[in-house]
Structure formats: C-alpha cells, structure tokens
Amino acid sequence: MGLTVLGLSGALSHDPSAALYVDGKLIAAVEEERFVRDKHAKNRMPYESAKFCLEQAGITPADVDVVCIPFAPISLFGSKARWHYAKRYWYAPDRSLDALLTGNRRFKRYRKKILWCLEQLGFDAKKVRLEPVEHHLAHASSAYHCSGFSEKTAILGIDGKGEYATTFFGWGENGKIHKIKEFYDPDSLGGLYGAITEYLGFEMLDGEFKVMGMAPYGDAAKYDFSRLAKFENGELIINTDYANVIGFRRYKEKGKGYYFSPKLIEWLGPKREGDIADDPYIHYAAAMQALFEKLALEMIDYYLGDILKETGRLAFAGGCALNVKLNQRIIARPDVKELFVQPASGDAGTAVGAAAFISVKNGVPIEKMEHVYLGPSYSNEDIIAACARHPNKPQWQKIDDVPQEIAKVLVEGNPVAWFQGRMEFGPRALGGRSIIGCPSVDGVADRINEQIKFRERWRPFCPSMLDTVAPQMLSVDHPSPFMTFTFDVKEGWAERVPEVVHEDGTARAQVLKRDYNPRYYDLMKELEAMTGNGVVLNTSLNRRGEPMVCSPTDALNMFYGSDLQFLIMEDILVVKNKADAR
C-alpha cells in the first residue's frame, strides 16, 4: 500500500516550506521565500511551496494520506518544558503565567492557520489527517532518517527554540528515535548566538553566518565571554541578565526590542552599526564562536559521548548545525567516524523531518538524502519565453557545449550567473542557482562582493570541487556534498585557488559526485583541463537581502540589477552589453 505524506512548516514563524514523500521517496522540498521573493518569508503560509510539491508529483490534495506539521502541543504535566520556561522567565510574569495557563495557544493558532492554508490548496479540512510532530523531533528525524546510517546513531539538535525545547540529545536505531534529554527556553545556545548576532548589528536568524565569517579576523582570547553561559552537571544555563531576554530586560532602540539587555551594552559598549568589521567587534565574534564551540562540544561529550564511542555516527540538525566551524571540530573528534548534517538544518528542514517521521512511523522507511535538487526546473522554451517577456529585452543565444563555453568565460576572469536543473533546497547554492567564478583569478571574489552581491567584504566564498580533487586539497577525507563543513586546506592549495580559502586557512567545500549534477561536474572538469584545478568558486544566485532566485524571470531581474555580464540558463546564454550595466 502506498503512502503519501506532505510536511508543512511555517505559518507562525520563519522559513515556511513544504516537502512531499511518496512511498519513502522525497519527490520535492522547497522554501516559500523562493516563490514569494521575501527572504525567510516570516509569518507566511507554505502555500506556493505546497502547491509546487503537489504539481511536481502530479497529484491532487485527495491523493495525500497525511499532512504533518513540525509543531505539537506540550503537556503541562507530561513534560518539564512549560514549568522550566515559567521559572526561568520569572521576571516577566505575563509570559510565565501564559506558559502555564495557555501554553499551547500558539500550537492551536498554528494548526488553524495550516488548516486554512490546506483549504486554499483544495484539501477538505474536515477529512484531512493532520498530524503534529514535536519541533525538535522533526529536526532529529530530518537528521537521522535522512542520513542513511543503518547502525545505531547519535542524534543532536540545536536551534533557537521550537515549542519550548532548544536542544535535543538522542539516538536512533532501526528507524526509531529515542530521546535522552532536552533543554528548554531560555537555555538556548542558538538563542545566545542569535542575541550576540543582533548585538553585532545583524538580523537574528539571518546574520549568524556573518558572525561566523567575521570570527577568524578576531582574537577570541581578548575577551572572556564565559559569563554569558555555562554547562554544569548536565545542564546548560544561559545568563539572562545579558542575553535571551524578554520583556523589560530587553535593550530597546528606535522602538525595536532586542534579545540582549542594556547590561550587555554596559559591558561591551554600543551595538555595532554599518558594514565594517573592526575592533572590538571582530574579537567579540571570535569570543562568541569560541564559547559556542566549547559548550556544544562539552554537551556532546556529556550526553552522546558513550554512543559515539560505540558507533562513531552522529546526525545533526537545527539552525546551529549550519555552524560549519563547529562541524569541523566535531569531525576532528576521535570518536566520530562520520557526521551527517541535514543540509536544510534550519526550520525549513522541519517540513522534511516531520514528513520523514510520519512516513517511518507508518511503516514506510525513507531514502537517504543524497542531493537537494528538489525544487522547480525550467526548459529552454520556458527560459526563451521569460527573455521575450522581460523589459530589458535580453539578447540570447543557444550554445552547444555549456561546460566548455562557460569554463572559457570563467578563465577569462568573468563571474557567471549559473542557472541549471532543479533549484536547491536549503540555504546553500550547490550548482543549481549559483554565481560562479574561477578561483585562481586574482580579485574575482572581491569583484563579486562589490559589484554583484553588495555584501560585506569579509564574508568568505566557497569552493565546489570534483570528488577526485577533494583528497588532494582538503586535510580530512569526509563526505561533504552539501557545504556543511569547513576543512583545513592542504599546503600549496591556498596559492592555487586563493579566492576560495578563508582568512583562517579553511574552505567550506562542496564535494560533488557526477551522478547528482553532471553538468556542474563537467564544468569543473573543463576548468581542471584549462587551469589544473577542478575547483570553482560558488556563491548563491541572489543579491544581498534577497532569497536565492527560483525562476528565469527572477534570474533576469537579479542579472539586470547587478554588474554581472554573463547569465547561463540551461543552454541559453544571455550576455549584457556594457552599456546596459549599472
């Protein structure tokens, strides 16, 4: 008997998304932001994403057996979560009492909104089988069930917070997930990192990557951040005098409340403004990253150390699983043979996790996640039609050998907008919707930063590389299909591909097997033949503050809103006249 499961995340939070499993196969997974062109699509419904999933599978709402959401009611007496929240937030009695008296109000609102969204999609709200999955269980499932690990596996989930939980420790065996321990709000490592992200002048839930990119420029030893959090006797305690604050403890500026307090400002000085990474803020970023790594590793030791010694396998999800520097430290542990980080580890990935969990619960195991090319694709005809409609009247030509022709353009020093196949799921461009450059061409990264991405100069660019090149260039041999790890770069390679090696001598690498993206692989083969390096500089196809492009029209809009000169969409090459450039 077949089983079709639709997972929907979002509605009351950020990063709404949809994912569809049919008989254990992930047919489609996509974020709402890509369709509605609103980064993180906060408080929106996963309407367009769910619609796409159904269309991709060629099914109607009546064909869906179960709809699931990564948000569940939390019992007052069956869990410590709501009591913990109320006790730790005693200084905000309205929130404390709310947690105890009406602690599932948010879930009820979430469920109601999802049912409304399903009705708009053509579901019969009276007949739909809607199953809630606890938020952190959805994260855990997205890591463990998608990992393909058959043996016993340690499971870790760290994010800001779900319903109340912030951190999950457990293990999986024979498809079943066992919970060992959870931490609850406000004791959240992700929340602390987010609060410092705000203090450093970035958006929480968006700027954490920037803090991580800034950290290598600073000296963590210059400032002692240990007062912000400690891990003792198996419990994480965040100092809510400084961070993870609510209510009157918040620092407020221009009518906006932040997740840190005026006490933090008294200690560290004014909140950072602008785009320059300077002293002392680079040192604060380094100190926060160092504290984050230290506490996370201590927690892993305490709760998962025995399982790791036994199995060597760890599956990790939650927003903090996208901290690639932590992941490098985890891989370096002698008790870790392999780490699987679910590529859409943030809340968008909980749609996959909830659907995977319900599929397995109903006796249908799911396939290993081998790639993330799970979004829409477009034909040459679609692309030509988009060019015809576009106000800039792009001149286009069809080319025969895309990898060879584009490799020549790259070697001449030009960045190229690369739009091929199905769009990626998750925050990383992996050769579906990318801006690419030749990493041995001096200054190409700065050029992309200044003229195209309009983003901070100190943010690193990443390499995509052939699977044959990775053992030569990277210090550790570990699978890295999704750009979720950094690696130390071997001697000599920083000189060969300087544009993709960060300040600290590391690279956040995508190691590609040809099976999953043959055209991107063949482009790197051409580059290898021309330059000796089977490596390409890769960053997401978008401008600062915008979601990654989805459709040919999005790509053309982005192209004409930047100084890019070359755009390749499938076999269709658009070259800008110099006079057209901004």
C-alpha positions in Angstrom: 0.0 0.0 0.0 1.4 3.4 -1.0 1.8 6.3 1.5 1.9 10.0 0.5 3.0 12.4 3.3 3.1 16.2 2.9 5.1 18.1 5.5 4.4 21.8 6.0 6.4 24.2 8.2 5.9 27.9 8.9 2.6 29.8 9.4 3.6 31.5 12.7 7.4 31.7 12.4 10.1 32.0 9.7 11.2 29.9 6.8 7.9 28.3 5.8 8.4 25.3 3.5 6.8 22.1 2.1 8.2 18.6 1.5 6.5 15.6 -0.1 7.3 12.0 0.4 5.7 9.3 -1.8 6.4 5.8 -0.7 9.6 6.9 1.1 11.0 8.9 -1.8 11.4 12.7 -1.4 9.7 14.0 -4.5 10.0 17.7 -3.7 11.1 20.1 -1.0 11.1 23.9 -1.3 11.1 27.1 0.7 8.2 29.6 0.4 10.7 32.6 0.2 11.8 31.5 -3.2 8.3 31.9 -4.7 7.2 35.0 -2.8 10.6 36.7 -3.1 10.7 37.7 0.6 13.7 36.4 2.5 12.7 34.0 5.3 9.0 34.7 4.4 8.3 35.4 8.1 4.7 34.6 9.2 3.7 33.5 5.8 1.9 30.2 4.8 3.7 27.5 2.9 1.1 27.9 0.2 3.2 28.2 -3.0 5.7 25.6 -1.8 2.9 23.0 -1.0 1.3 23.8 -4.4 4.6 23.1 -6.2 5.2 19.8 -4.3 1.8 18.5 -5.4 2.4 19.7 -9.0 5.8 18.1 -9.1 4.4 14.8 -8.0 1.4 15.1 -10.4 -1.1 14.5 -7.6 -4.1 16.3 -6.1 -4.9 17.0 -2.5 -7.1 13.9 -2.4 -4.1 11.7 -3.0 -2.3 12.9 0.2 -2.7 10.4 3.0 -1.2 12.5 5.8 -0.3 16.2 6.3 2.1 16.8 9.2 3.5 19.9 10.9 6.7 20.3 13.0 4.9 21.8 16.0 3.0 20.0 18.7 1.0 20.6 21.9 3.2 20.3 25.0 1.6 18.8 28.1 1.8 20.8 31.4 2.2 17.6 33.4 3.9 15.2 31.0 6.9 17.5 30.4 9.1 19.9 32.4 9.2 22.3 29.5 6.5 24.8 30.4 7.5 24.8 34.1 11.1 25.5 33.2 10.1 28.4 31.0 7.9 29.9 33.7 10.6 29.6 36.4 13.4 30.9 34.3 11.4 33.9 33.0 10.0 34.8 36.5 10.9 38.4 35.8 8.3 38.6 33.0 5.2 37.3 34.9 2.8 37.8 32.0 4.9 35.3 29.9 5.5 33.0 32.8 1.8 32.7 33.6 0.9 32.4 29.9 3.3 29.4 29.6 1.5 27.7 32.5 -2.1 28.6 31.8 -2.4 28.8 28.0 0.9 27.3 26.9 -0.5 25.6 23.8 -2.2 28.7 22.4 0.5 29.1 19.8 0.0 25.5 18.6 -3.7 26.0 18.2 -3.1 29.1 16.1 -0.6 27.3 14.0 -2.9 24.3 13.4 -5.8 26.7 12.5 -3.7 28.6 10.0 -2.4 25.4 8.4 -5.9 24.1 8.0 -6.9 27.4 6.4 -3.9 27.1 4.0 -4.9 23.5 3.1 -8.4 24.6 2.3 -7.0 27.2 -0.1 -5.0 24.4 -1.8 -8.2 22.3 -2.3 -8.0 20.0 0.7 -11.2 19.0 2.5 -10.4 20.4 6.0 -12.9 18.0 7.6 -11.3 14.9 6.1 -7.6 15.9 6.2 -5.5 13.8 8.5 -3.3 16.4 10.2 -0.5 15.0 12.5 1.7 17.3 14.7 5.3 16.3 15.3 7.3 18.0 18.1 9.6 20.6 16.6 12.8 19.0 17.9 11.7 15.5 17.0 11.2 16.9 13.4 14.8 18.2 13.4 16.0 14.9 14.8 14.1 13.0 12.2 15.4 15.2 9.4 19.0 14.4 10.5 18.7 10.7 11.5 16.2 9.4 8.9 17.9 11.3 6.0 21.4 10.3 7.0 21.1 6.8 5.6 23.0 5.5 8.6 21.9 1.9 9.2 23.7 1.3 12.5 23.0 3.0 15.9 23.4 6.7 15.5 23.8 9.6 18.0 21.3 12.4 17.2 21.9 16.1 18.1 19.5 19.1 17.6 20.5 22.6 18.5 18.4 25.7 17.4 16.8 28.8 18.9 13.7 27.1 20.1 10.8 25.0 19.0 7.6 25.0 21.2 9.8 25.2 24.3 12.7 22.9 23.7 16.0 24.4 22.4 18.3 21.4 22.3 17.8 17.7 21.7 20.1 14.7 22.5 19.1 11.2 21.5 19.9 8.2 19.4 18.3 6.3 16.6 18.3 2.6 15.8 16.3 0.5 13.3 14.4 3.7 12.3 13.2 4.5 15.8 14.3 7.7 17.6 15.0 7.6 21.4 15.1 10.9 23.3 17.8 11.2 26.0 17.5 14.8 27.1 16.1 18.2 26.1 17.0 21.7 27.2 14.3 24.4 27.3 14.0 28.1 26.7 15.7 30.4 27.7 18.6 27.9 28.0 19.4 28.0 24.3 22.8 28.1 22.7 21.2 29.1 19.4 19.3 31.8 21.2 22.5 33.1 22.8 24.4 33.1 19.4 21.3 34.9 17.9 21.3 37.6 20.6 25.0 38.3 20.0 24.3 38.3 16.3 21.8 41.1 16.9 24.4 43.0 19.1 26.9 42.7 16.3 24.4 44.5 14.0 22.9 41.7 12.0 19.4 40.2 11.8 18.8 37.2 14.1 18.0 34.0 12.1 19.9 35.5 9.1 23.2 37.0 10.3 24.6 34.1 12.2 26.7 33.1 9.1 28.2 36.6 9.1 29.3 36.4 12.7 30.9 33.0 11.9 32.6 34.6 8.9 33.8 37.6 11.0 35.2 35.4 13.8 38.5 34.3 12.1 39.5 38.0 11.9 39.4 38.4 15.7 41.2 37.0 18.7 38.9 35.0 21.0 41.4 35.3 23.9 40.9 39.1 24.1 37.5 38.9 25.7 36.2 36.3 28.2 32.6 35.5 27.3 32.2 32.8 29.9 29.8 34.9 32.0 27.2 34.5 29.2 26.6 30.8 29.6 27.8 27.6 31.4 27.3 23.9 31.1 27.4 22.2 34.6 26.1 18.9 35.9 24.4 18.1 32.6 22.5 21.4 32.4 23.0 24.4 30.1 22.3 27.8 31.8 22.2 31.0 29.9 22.8 34.2 31.9 19.5 36.0 31.3 20.9 39.2 32.8 22.7 39.6 29.4 21.1 37.5 26.7 18.0 35.5 25.7 16.0 38.2 27.5 12.3 39.2 27.1 10.0 41.9 28.5 11.5 44.8 30.3 15.0 43.3 30.4 15.4 43.9 26.7 17.6 46.6 25.2 15.4 48.9 23.1 16.4 51.2 20.3 14.3 53.1 17.8 11.2 51.3 19.0 12.7 47.8 18.5 13.4 45.4 21.3 16.5 43.1 21.1 17.3 39.7 22.7 20.1 41.2 24.7 19.9 43.6 27.7 21.3 47.1 28.5 23.7 45.3 30.8 25.4 43.8 27.7 25.9 47.3 26.3 27.3 48.5 29.6 29.8 45.6 29.5 30.8 45.6 25.8 30.0 49.1 24.6 27.5 50.2 21.9 25.8 47.9 19.4 27.8 47.6 16.2 26.4 49.6 13.2 27.4 49.6 9.5 29.3 47.2 7.3 32.9 47.4 8.6 34.3 44.5 10.7 36.5 46.3 13.1 38.0 46.2 16.6 36.5 45.3 19.1 33.6 43.6 17.3 35.7 41.1 15.4 37.1 39.9 18.8 33.5 39.7 20.2 32.6 37.5 17.2 35.6 35.3 17.8 34.8 35.0 21.5 31.2 34.1 20.9 32.2 31.5 18.3 34.8 30.0 20.7 32.2 29.8 23.6 29.6 28.3 21.3 32.1 25.6 20.2 33.3 24.9 23.7 29.8 24.5 25.2 28.5 22.4 22.3 31.4 20.0 22.5 31.0 19.7 26.2 27.3 18.9 25.8 28.1 16.3 23.1 30.6 14.7 25.4 28.2 14.5 28.3 25.1 13.2 26.6 26.4 11.5 23.4 30.0 10.5 24.2 29.2 6.9 25.1 27.1 6.3 21.9 29.7 7.9 19.7 32.4 5.6 21.2 30.1 2.7 20.4 29.1 3.7 16.8 31.0 6.7 15.6 27.9 8.1 13.8 26.3 11.4 14.5 23.3 13.0 12.8 22.9 16.8 13.5 20.2 19.3 12.6 18.7 22.6 13.9 19.8 26.1 12.9 23.1 25.6 14.8 24.0 22.6 12.6 24.8 25.2 9.9 27.7 26.4 12.0 30.4 24.9 9.8 33.3 25.7 12.2 31.6 23.7 15.0 31.1 20.9 12.5 34.8 20.9 11.7 35.6 20.5 15.4 33.1 17.6 15.6 34.6 15.7 12.7 38.0 16.1 14.3 36.9 14.2 17.4 38.5 10.7 17.5 35.1 9.1 18.4 33.4 10.5 15.3 33.7 8.4 12.1 31.0 10.3 10.2 28.9 13.3 10.8 25.7 13.9 8.7 24.4 17.4 8.8 20.9 17.8 7.2 21.6 20.4 4.6 18.4 22.4 5.3 19.1 22.3 9.0 17.1 25.4 9.9 13.4 25.5 10.3 12.7 24.9 6.6 14.1 21.4 7.0 11.5 20.5 9.6 8.9 20.0 6.8 11.2 17.2 5.6 11.7 15.9 9.2 8.1 15.8 10.1 7.1 14.1 6.9 10.0 11.6 7.3 9.0 10.9 10.9 5.4 10.2 9.9 6.4 8.1 7.0 8.6 5.9 9.1 6.0 5.7 11.9 3.6 4.3 9.3 6.0 1.6 8.3 7.5 3.2 5.2 11.2 3.8 5.6 12.7 6.8 3.6 15.6 7.0 1.2 18.9 8.5 2.2 19.2 12.2 1.2 21.9 12.2 -1.5 21.2 15.6 -3.0 19.0 18.7 -2.6 17.9 19.4 -6.1 14.3 19.2 -5.1 12.8 22.5 -6.4 11.5 23.7 -9.8 13.3 23.3 -13.1 12.7 25.1 -16.4 13.1 24.1 -20.0 14.9 26.1 -22.7 11.5 27.1 -24.0 10.5 28.4 -20.6 13.7 30.5 -20.5 13.3 31.9 -24.0 9.7 32.9 -23.2 11.0 34.7 -20.0 13.5 36.5 -22.1 10.9 37.6 -24.5 8.7 39.0 -21.7 11.5 40.8 -19.8 11.5 44.6 -20.0 15.3 44.6 -20.6 14.8 42.7 -23.9 17.8 40.4 -23.3 19.7 39.2 -26.3 20.2 35.4 -26.0 21.9 32.6 -27.9 21.7 28.9 -27.5 25.0 27.2 -27.0 26.0 23.6 -27.6 28.7 22.7 -25.1 27.8 24.6 -22.0 30.6 23.3 -19.7 33.3 24.1 -22.2 32.0 27.5 -23.2 31.3 28.7 -19.7 34.7 27.4 -18.4 36.4 29.7 -21.1 34.4 32.7 -19.8 35.4 31.9 -16.2 39.1 31.5 -17.1 39.0 35.0 -18.7 38.1 36.3 -15.3 34.4 36.8 -15.5 31.9 35.8 -12.9 28.9 33.9 -14.4 25.3 33.5 -13.2 24.7 29.7 -13.4 21.0 28.5 -13.5 20.7 24.8 -14.2 18.3 22.0 -13.4 16.2 21.8 -10.2 16.6 24.5 -7.6 18.3 23.6 -4.3 16.5 23.1 -1.0 18.2 24.8 1.9 20.4 27.9 2.3 23.4 26.7 0.2 23.7 27.1 -3.6 25.1 23.8 -4.8 25.3 24.4 -8.6 21.6 24.8 -9.4 21.3 28.5 -8.7 24.8 29.8 -8.3 27.1 32.7 -9.1 30.4 31.0 -10.1 34.0 32.3 -10.7 37.4 30.9 -11.5 39.1 30.6 -8.0 42.6 31.1 -9.4 41.7 34.5 -11.0 43.0 37.2 -8.6 40.3 39.5 -7.2 37.2 37.7 -8.5 35.8 37.3 -5.0 36.1 41.0 -4.3 34.5 41.7 -7.6 31.5 39.5 -6.9 31.2 41.1 -3.4 31.4 44.7 -4.6 29.6 44.6 -7.9 27.1 41.8 -7.6 26.3 40.6 -4.1 26.7 44.0 -2.5 27.6 42.3 0.7 30.3 42.6 3.4 33.8 42.3 2.0 35.0 39.9 4.8 32.5 37.2 4.0 34.1 34.1 2.5 33.4 32.4 -0.8 33.3 28.7 -1.0 34.6 26.1 -3.4 32.7 23.4 -5.2 35.1 20.7 -6.3 35.3 17.4 -8.1 35.3 14.3 -5.8 38.7 13.4 -7.3 40.2 16.8 -6.1 38.9 16.7 -2.5 41.5 14.2 -1.2 44.3 16.3 -2.8 43.0 19.7 -1.4 41.3 19.0 1.9 43.1 17.8 5.1 40.4 15.4 6.1 38.7 12.8 3.9 35.0 13.1 4.9 31.8 13.2 2.7 30.8 16.9 2.1 28.1 17.0 -0.6 26.2 19.9 1.0 28.8 22.5 2.0 28.1 21.9 5.7 31.7 21.6 6.9 34.9 23.6 6.7 38.2 21.8 6.2 41.8 22.9 6.6 43.3 23.4 3.1 46.5 21.4 2.3 49.7 23.2 1.7 50.0 24.7 -1.8 46.3 24.9 -2.5 45.7 28.4 -0.9 48.1 29.7 -3.6 46.4 27.7 -6.4 42.8 28.7 -5.5 43.2 31.8 -3.3 39.7 33.1 -3.9 38.0 30.2 -2.0 40.3 29.9 1.0 39.2 31.9 4.1 41.3 34.0 6.4 42.0 31.0 8.8 43.2 28.7 6.0 39.9 26.8 5.7 37.4 26.2 3.0 33.7 25.4 3.2 33.6 22.8 0.5 31.0 21.1 -1.7 32.5 17.8 -2.9 30.5 16.7 -5.9 29.8 13.3 -7.4 28.9 13.4 -11.0 25.7 11.4 -10.6 23.8 14.3 -8.9 24.7 17.3 -11.1 26.5 16.1 -14.3 26.7 19.5 -16.0 28.2 21.3 -13.0 30.7 18.4 -12.6 31.6 18.6 -16.3 32.2 22.4 -16.0 34.8 21.6 -13.2 36.4 19.0 -15.4 36.8 21.7 -18.1 38.3 24.1 -15.6 40.7 21.4 -14.5 41.8 20.9 -18.1 42.3 24.6 -18.6 43.8 25.7 -15.2 44.9 22.5 -13.4 42.3 22.9 -10.7 39.0 21.1 -10.7 37.5 23.7 -8.4 35.0 26.5 -8.9 34.1 29.5 -6.7 30.4 29.2 -5.8 28.0 31.5 -4.1 24.2 31.8 -4.2 22.5 33.4 -7.1 21.0 36.4 -5.3 21.7 39.9 -4.2 22.1 40.9 -0.6 18.9 40.7 1.4 17.1 38.7 -1.3 16.2 35.0 -1.5 18.1 32.7 -3.9 16.5 33.0 -7.4 13.9 30.4 -8.4 12.6 31.2 -11.9 14.2 32.5 -15.1 12.4 35.8 -14.5 14.0 36.1 -11.0 17.4 35.4 -12.6 16.9 38.0 -15.3 15.8 40.6 -12.7 18.8 39.9 -10.5 21.1 39.9 -13.6 20.0 43.3 -14.7 20.1 44.7 -11.1 23.8 43.9 -10.8 27.1 44.3 -12.8 27.1 40.6 -13.9 27.8 40.3 -17.6 27.1 36.6 -18.2 24.0 34.5 -17.4 23.6 30.9 -18.5 20.2 29.3 -18.0 20.2 25.7 -19.2 21.5 26.1 -22.8 20.5 29.8 -23.1 23.3 32.3 -22.7 22.5 36.0 -22.1 25.4 38.5 -22.4 24.9 42.0 -21.3 26.0 44.9 -23.4 28.5 47.0 -21.4 26.1 50.0 -21.9 23.3 48.1 -20.1 25.4 47.6 -16.9 24.6 49.6 -13.8 
